[in-house]
Amino acid sequence: MTVTSTFTSAPVGLTTGTEAAYSPPPAPVLLTSLPTEAGADVHIYRDTDGSLSSDCTGCGEYAWTLVTTKQFAQEHAATCLRPPRQLAA
């Protein structure tokens, strides 16, 4: 049995003239980084909608809500005991 696909698509980033060109949203802005006791960092970002988010380079926790505050990130930095994760090669 032979299967033939009839699906075709333009490469990402190219348009056929009828679609609007894709523009990625602006990246969040890094506000500050807080060290953990194990040597990792909790990064706090201001997102494009004005909210805050944070991520931990130790345990990998990512937090985002409309009520995420710097205090939340400070509490996480004070309690996270995971060392920094190795970056993929």
C-alpha positions in Angstrom: 0.0 0.0 0.0 1.4 3.4 -1.0 0.5 6.5 1.0 0.8 9.9 -0.6 0.4 13.1 1.3 -1.3 16.1 -0.3 -0.5 18.4 2.6 1.9 21.2 1.8 2.9 24.3 3.8 5.1 27.3 3.5 8.2 27.3 5.6 7.8 29.1 8.9 8.3 32.8 8.5 7.3 32.9 4.9 3.9 34.0 3.6 2.1 33.5 0.4 1.0 37.2 0.2 -2.4 36.7 1.6 -1.4 36.2 5.3 0.0 38.8 7.5 3.7 38.4 8.4 4.2 36.7 11.7 5.7 38.8 14.4 6.6 37.1 17.7 5.4 38.9 20.8 7.9 41.0 22.7 10.0 39.1 25.2 9.5 39.6 29.0 11.9 42.0 30.6 14.2 40.6 33.3 13.7 42.8 36.5 16.1 41.0 38.9 17.6 37.7 39.9 17.6 36.4 43.4 20.2 33.8 44.6 19.1 30.6 46.4 21.1 29.0 49.2 22.1 26.2 46.8 23.6 28.5 44.2 20.7 28.7 41.7 18.8 31.9 40.8 15.2 32.9 40.8 14.7 35.3 37.8 11.8 37.8 38.0 10.3 39.1 34.8 7.9 41.8 33.9 5.7 40.3 31.2 4.3 42.2 28.2 0.8 42.4 29.9 2.3 44.0 33.0 2.2 40.9 35.2 5.2 39.3 36.9 6.5 35.9 36.4 9.5 34.0 37.9 11.5 30.9 37.2 14.1 29.0 39.2 17.3 27.7 37.7 17.4 25.1 40.5 14.1 23.3 40.7 12.7 24.6 37.5 9.6 26.1 39.1 7.9 28.7 36.9 5.3 30.9 38.5 2.9 33.3 36.8 -0.3 34.7 38.0 -1.7 38.2 38.2 -0.7 38.2 41.8 2.9 36.9 41.5 5.0 39.4 43.4 8.7 39.9 44.1 7.9 38.6 47.7 6.7 35.3 46.2 10.0 34.9 44.4 12.0 36.0 47.4 10.2 33.3 49.5 11.0 30.7 46.8 14.7 31.8 46.7 14.9 31.4 50.5 13.5 27.9 50.5 14.7 26.2 47.3 17.6 23.9 48.0 18.2 22.5 44.5 21.5 23.4 42.9 21.5 24.9 39.4 20.5 22.5 36.6 23.0 21.7 33.9 22.3 23.3 30.6 21.6 21.0 27.6 24.7 20.6 25.4 
